[in-house]
Amino acid sequence: MNLLFVCTANRLRSTTAEEVFSRYEGIHAIGCGTNKDAPTPISGDLVEWADVIFVMERYHRNKVAKQFREMLRDKKLVCLDIPDEFERMDPVLIQLLEEGVARSVRLVRSV
């Protein structure tokens, strides 16, 4: 399953999600940002690749929905409601990500 994680700058939340969920069996994860200067900016190719798109805040959901409306018809777009107040790999951030994603996707942690 391909999971796309979207935040603003692709430096803290989405990069943490990419690292964490890449450890799960059967999961391929990529983090990206809505800013054009993000290390990995969101693109049509990434949206097309993803089975499920997780955004961190409602602002991201609105921006992604507006920019990629046609491509999202058969996609699941989930808002995790995780504010931009965590450092990369913060244990609380990891817990929020795991809990939020588990509500939408069945996860099996790799050994």
Contacts in CASP RR format, 6 or more apart in sequence:
PFRMAT RR
TARGET T0000
AUTHOR 0000-0000-0000
METHOD contacts of the structure
MODEL  1
MNLLFVCTANRLRSTTAEEVFSRYEGIHAIGCGTNKDAPTPISGDLVEWA
DVIFVMERYHRNKVAKQFREMLRDKKLVCLDIPDEFERMDPVLIQLLEEG
VARSVRLVRSV
1 26 0 8 1.000
1 27 0 8 1.000
1 28 0 8 1.000
1 51 0 8 1.000
1 52 0 8 1.000
1 105 0 8 1.000
2 28 0 8 1.000
2 29 0 8 1.000
2 30 0 8 1.000
2 49 0 8 1.000
2 50 0 8 1.000
2 51 0 8 1.000
2 52 0 8 1.000
3 17 0 8 1.000
3 21 0 8 1.000
3 27 0 8 1.000
3 28 0 8 1.000
3 29 0 8 1.000
3 30 0 8 1.000
3 50 0 8 1.000
3 51 0 8 1.000
3 52 0 8 1.000
3 53 0 8 1.000
3 54 0 8 1.000
3 101 0 8 1.000
3 105 0 8 1.000
4 29 0 8 1.000
4 30 0 8 1.000
4 31 0 8 1.000
4 32 0 8 1.000
4 42 0 8 1.000
4 46 0 8 1.000
4 47 0 8 1.000
4 49 0 8 1.000
4 50 0 8 1.000
4 52 0 8 1.000
4 53 0 8 1.000
4 54 0 8 1.000
5 13 0 8 1.000
5 14 0 8 1.000
5 17 0 8 1.000
5 18 0 8 1.000
5 21 0 8 1.000
5 29 0 8 1.000
5 30 0 8 1.000
5 31 0 8 1.000
5 32 0 8 1.000
5 54 0 8 1.000
5 55 0 8 1.000
5 56 0 8 1.000
6 14 0 8 1.000
6 31 0 8 1.000
6 32 0 8 1.000
6 33 0 8 1.000
6 34 0 8 1.000
6 42 0 8 1.000
6 53 0 8 1.000
6 54 0 8 1.000
6 55 0 8 1.000
6 56 0 8 1.000
6 60 0 8 1.000
6 64 0 8 1.000
7 13 0 8 1.000
7 14 0 8 1.000
7 31 0 8 1.000
7 33 0 8 1.000
7 34 0 8 1.000
7 55 0 8 1.000
7 56 0 8 1.000
7 57 0 8 1.000
7 60 0 8 1.000
7 84 0 8 1.000
8 33 0 8 1.000
8 34 0 8 1.000
8 35 0 8 1.000
8 38 0 8 1.000
8 56 0 8 1.000
8 60 0 8 1.000
8 84 0 8 1.000
9 33 0 8 1.000
9 35 0 8 1.000
9 37 0 8 1.000
9 38 0 8 1.000
10 31 0 8 1.000
10 32 0 8 1.000
10 33 0 8 1.000
10 35 0 8 1.000
10 38 0 8 1.000
10 39 0 8 1.000
10 40 0 8 1.000
10 41 0 8 1.000
11 38 0 8 1.000
11 39 0 8 1.000
11 88 0 8 1.000
12 84 0 8 1.000
12 86 0 8 1.000
12 87 0 8 1.000
12 88 0 8 1.000
12 93 0 8 1.000
13 56 0 8 1.000
13 82 0 8 1.000
13 84 0 8 1.000
13 86 0 8 1.000
13 93 0 8 1.000
13 97 0 8 1.000
14 31 0 8 1.000
14 32 0 8 1.000
14 33 0 8 1.000
14 56 0 8 1.000
15 31 0 8 1.000
15 88 0 8 1.000
16 86 0 8 1.000
16 88 0 8 1.000
16 89 0 8 1.000
16 90 0 8 1.000
16 93 0 8 1.000
16 94 0 8 1.000
16 97 0 8 1.000
17 29 0 8 1.000
17 31 0 8 1.000
17 54 0 8 1.000
17 97 0 8 1.000
17 101 0 8 1.000
18 29 0 8 1.000
18 30 0 8 1.000
18 31 0 8 1.000
19 89 0 8 1.000
20 29 0 8 1.000
20 94 0 8 1.000
20 97 0 8 1.000
20 98 0 8 1.000
21 27 0 8 1.000
21 29 0 8 1.000
21 97 0 8 1.000
21 101 0 8 1.000
21 107 0 8 1.000
22 28 0 8 1.000
22 29 0 8 1.000
23 109 0 8 1.000
23 110 0 8 1.000
24 107 0 8 1.000
24 108 0 8 1.000
24 109 0 8 1.000
24 110 0 8 1.000
25 108 0 8 1.000
25 109 0 8 1.000
25 110 0 8 1.000
26 108 0 8 1.000
26 110 0 8 1.000
27 105 0 8 1.000
27 107 0 8 1.000
30 40 0 8 1.000
30 46 0 8 1.000
30 49 0 8 1.000
30 50 0 8 1.000
31 40 0 8 1.000
32 38 0 8 1.000
32 40 0 8 1.000
32 41 0 8 1.000
32 42 0 8 1.000
32 43 0 8 1.000
32 46 0 8 1.000
33 40 0 8 1.000
33 41 0 8 1.000
33 42 0 8 1.000
34 41 0 8 1.000
34 42 0 8 1.000
34 60 0 8 1.000
34 63 0 8 1.000
34 64 0 8 1.000
35 41 0 8 1.000
40 46 0 8 1.000
42 64 0 8 1.000
42 67 0 8 1.000
42 68 0 8 1.000
44 68 0 8 1.000
44 71 0 8 1.000
47 53 0 8 1.000
47 64 0 8 1.000
47 68 0 8 1.000
47 71 0 8 1.000
47 72 0 8 1.000
47 75 0 8 1.000
48 71 0 8 1.000
50 75 0 8 1.000
51 75 0 8 1.000
51 76 0 8 1.000
52 75 0 8 1.000
52 76 0 8 1.000
52 78 0 8 1.000
52 104 0 8 1.000
52 105 0 8 1.000
53 64 0 8 1.000
53 72 0 8 1.000
53 75 0 8 1.000
53 76 0 8 1.000
53 77 0 8 1.000
53 78 0 8 1.000
54 78 0 8 1.000
54 79 0 8 1.000
54 80 0 8 1.000
54 101 0 8 1.000
54 104 0 8 1.000
55 61 0 8 1.000
55 64 0 8 1.000
55 77 0 8 1.000
55 78 0 8 1.000
55 79 0 8 1.000
55 80 0 8 1.000
56 79 0 8 1.000
56 80 0 8 1.000
56 81 0 8 1.000
56 82 0 8 1.000
56 83 0 8 1.000
56 84 0 8 1.000
57 79 0 8 1.000
57 81 0 8 1.000
57 82 0 8 1.000
57 83 0 8 1.000
57 84 0 8 1.000
58 79 0 8 1.000
58 81 0 8 1.000
60 79 0 8 1.000
61 77 0 8 1.000
61 79 0 8 1.000
64 72 0 8 1.000
64 77 0 8 1.000
65 72 0 8 1.000
65 77 0 8 1.000
76 104 0 8 1.000
78 100 0 8 1.000
78 104 0 8 1.000
80 96 0 8 1.000
80 97 0 8 1.000
80 100 0 8 1.000
80 101 0 8 1.000
82 93 0 8 1.000
82 96 0 8 1.000
82 97 0 8 1.000
86 92 0 8 1.000
86 93 0 8 1.000
87 93 0 8 1.000
98 107 0 8 1.000
101 107 0 8 1.000
END
